[in-house]
């Protein structure tokens, strides 16, 4: 059977520090180069990203027998708009998405394409690896791997995040592509839910992996998780049933988010001297810490990392919860990127 043509789409804005590693990895993919093209969508970078990609393009062209590399420049509009433009320009039957700060493993395209040999499958989700050694980044990677075990229990899933995602181009067009108003924190989640809602089957490819630079400090991690919680409330307003259950979020995490709000609240109220509030506060904190034990028992890593893990999980829950609280009760719609959903089609 002839292998399908594939287009890898990378949106980038000011990616000089990270994009070269991404392109170097794509240059060495095991998938037949004649069937592979790479499109970089420069979203009005203010650094020398476009010039760097142009230099790479010239080098690839001279060497030959490499994937075709293309550079498209556009006015700033956000990652969703950049990806939509990439699909407009794509010549592949399948589009793969990754991010400028990701470094695909050498067989990434092959692994993402394997499930699509089944014509019933319309989209594929991959996962993260990391080379980082900081405790926060290693814990973040461990938490992702724990999520992947949860995702792998499902035959079909409803998530495909754009750090490692494959979609049949026609299925993407049928569902109108990314909603360009939603920021990059949540646009892929919204598209995933919409694909599933339209009956397009999504599966998980556990070996479709890309290396990523996770937040390396507590401050960066907390900020990122607050943003995740904030913007995903917009998606859950559209798909409230997913707030109850989806194929990516364990019920344990929802329990932890609730407890991470309840325990501090009860602790403050207990200062009034009411005995039962003090008992309830202690019980809530104990339940919160106890809920992290299964994760600690499942994880690999040093003793010091395992001792940090409960604190890490509680910080995650508090950060997501705080972001979600702001999203639910703030004027989140005022901060959309603006403009109508773009019509996606071949240019």
DABELSUL-V817129 format. One line per field, one symbol per residue. psi: psi as a letter, one per 30 degrees, with the letter a starting at -180 (. if undefined). A space follows every 50 residues. Layout:
BEGIN
psi=???
END
This chain:
BEGIN
psi=kkklkkkkkjkkjhgefeeeeeeeeffgkfkkffgklkkkjjihkgagee eeeeeeeeeeeeelglkkkkkkkllkgleeeeeeeeeefkflfkkkkllf gljklfgeeeeffefffjffkflkkaakllflfkeeeeeeeeeeeeeeee effkeklgkjkffjkkkkeeeeeeggakjffklfffeeeeeeeeeeeggk kklkjfgikkkljlkfleeeeeeeeeeeeeffeeefeeiffffekagejk feeeeeeeefeeeeeeeeefffgjefeeeeeeeeeeeeeeffeeeeefll lleeeeffeeeeeeeeeeeeeeeeeeeeflieffglekllkkkklk.
END
